Amino acid sequence: MYIKQLSVFIENREGRLQEVLDVLKKSDINIVSLSLADTSDYGLLRLLVTKPEEGKAALLENGFSAMLTDVLGIRLRHRVGQLQELLEVICKSHINIEYMYALSTGTDDASIVIKTSDLEKAAALLQETDVELVKAEEIQA
Amino acid sequence: MIWSKEETLSREEIEAIQLTRLQQTVRQVWEKVPPYRKKMEEAGVKPENIKSLKDLSKLPFVTKQDMRDNYPFGLFAVEKEELVRIHASSGTTGKPTVVGYTRRDLQMWTECVSRIAAMGGATKKDVAQICFGYGMFTGALGLHYGLENIGAAMVPSSTGNSEKQIMYMKDFGTTLLVATPSYALRLAEVALSMGIDPAKDLQVKIGLVGSELLTDAMRAEMHKLWGEDMLVTSNYGMSELMGPGVSGECQYLDGMHINEDYFIPEIIDPKTGEVLPAGEKGELVITCIYKEGLPLIRYRTKDVTRLIYEPCKCGRTTCRMENLDGRTDDMLKIRGVNVFPSQIEEVILGIEEIGPHYEIILTRENHTDRMEIRVELLKATDTFKELEAIEKKIKNKLRIVLGLDAKISLESPNTLQRFEGKAKRVQDLRKEI
């Protein structure tokens, strides 16, 4: 139900992002989706990768602060209002969305990755609707 | 274990030795060291005026500047041919200060360090690894001869190549480590990265650390990494006075015992130069009373401490000096507030989300001092909220301790510089305006 997301702390400094990607490349890990959020001093790089556990280990070994976080992947139909309707379900239950980014899984559908305050509850609510959750196996090909 | 009977003499006995030796030293310096004789003449004091230990305060001070002015051998009290060793300080702030030893000086040095090492728990059974840089620096050779004299098996591994250092520790069964506190932490990090837990997989049970301040927080960090049962003692000395071996902590960790039959300590007000009453805090001034090569009289150490004359639980009767807050040299003046880097270190070591390494960067913008403190983030996190909370926690604690605000910069683990010798953690980029 959940997808393991790899989160990495990076300083706002030239070359740091490149170094993270270099470590992943050397470990033969493919990036399926990512989001980079930043403040003036540092950023958080959130990645969905083919081998999250190995990615985390490789980054730690190379001196990065990295961890795995559970997130939800939701498949959406390409139609006006689909995302709004979905979020309405979550927001009505007073669940807070911490962050969200797009995930590309195919040509016909769109997908998003979300992290919410109560992930378990959000997942249960979504499963009652007609949306489809992206399975971890689809990412970790 | 108490190494020498001189460490347990009564106050009267110690003072009798001190007076005799002081008188001999003053006469020797008067005769052999023209720059100091000139100072004495200017102060209107002659060797025969030193009738009691109280008369010590009549004598002029020697400062680091005097050593530079008389570079290299101007303050030596023997002919060059009597010297058997020459060392020099690192000279980070100008010309190095040069020190020379006669054969008797080296014997005295070895005796002093043997006492300090024994205080810190060293015995002939130890395998002692010296992770100080061998060379002109007095630290490595000083500890080396003292520990060898005790009968320990010496491993002179010096600094650098930390992975090999860990391999020696493991394969040779090293039980005693000599290093700066910051290098000891670095070595533990390296060991862990090799899959070796220093607390469990190594047999190092004694740490003789020096050349840098050992704060309580740093000692706690040492225990965390090297094991709770490690006896970590700090020792004190400086090349001008001899090197390590002036004083050291015993197992009770309640101040450093001074080798008083060789050194007379005084505490002065650093501004006026007046001697302060026993127990008050001020600048430590040391007089060497048994040295031949470079017998400095009333050398201003710039270290701030207090003297304790009550006998220690360990049985030694020698005067103790409290562990240092910092050197007056190291003190930073930030927005008019006096700050010792050790105060910042205490705060940083007390916060578990960040590592023990740090850098302090001072700049001045619009006539206002700015302090940035770089620390390494140990706790992995996925939210900015948590990162901000960590920054705020450090900031608040610093504000309580220093009364100052600092900018906190979080860095990835293992990105700040590591030091093998004395750590240089402060970068003062302020321009005088």
Boltz contact constraints between the chains, C-beta under 6 A:
constraints:
  - contact:
      token1: [A, 7]
      token2: [B, 382]
      max_distance: 6.0
  - contact:
      token1: [A, 9]
      token2: [B, 377]
      max_distance: 6.0
  - contact:
      token1: [A, 11]
      token2: [B, 411]
      max_distance: 6.0
  - contact:
      token1: [A, 42]
      token2: [B, 410]
      max_distance: 6.0
  - contact:
      token1: [A, 63]
      token2: [B, 412]
      max_distance: 6.0
  - contact:
      token1: [A, 63]
      token2: [B, 413]
      max_distance: 6.0
  - contact:
      token1: [A, 63]
      token2: [B, 414]
      max_distance: 6.0
  - contact:
      token1: [A, 64]
      token2: [B, 412]
      max_distance: 6.0
  - contact:
      token1: [A, 65]
      token2: [B, 377]
      max_distance: 6.0
  - contact:
      token1: [A, 65]
      token2: [B, 380]
      max_distance: 6.0
  - contact:
      token1: [A, 65]
      token2: [B, 412]
      max_distance: 6.0
  - contact:
      token1: [A, 65]
      token2: [B, 413]
      max_distance: 6.0
  - contact:
      token1: [A, 66]
      token2: [B, 380]
      max_distance: 6.0
  - contact:
      token1: [A, 67]
      token2: [B, 380]
      max_distance: 6.0
  - contact:
      token1: [A, 69]
      token2: [B, 382]
      max_distance: 6.0
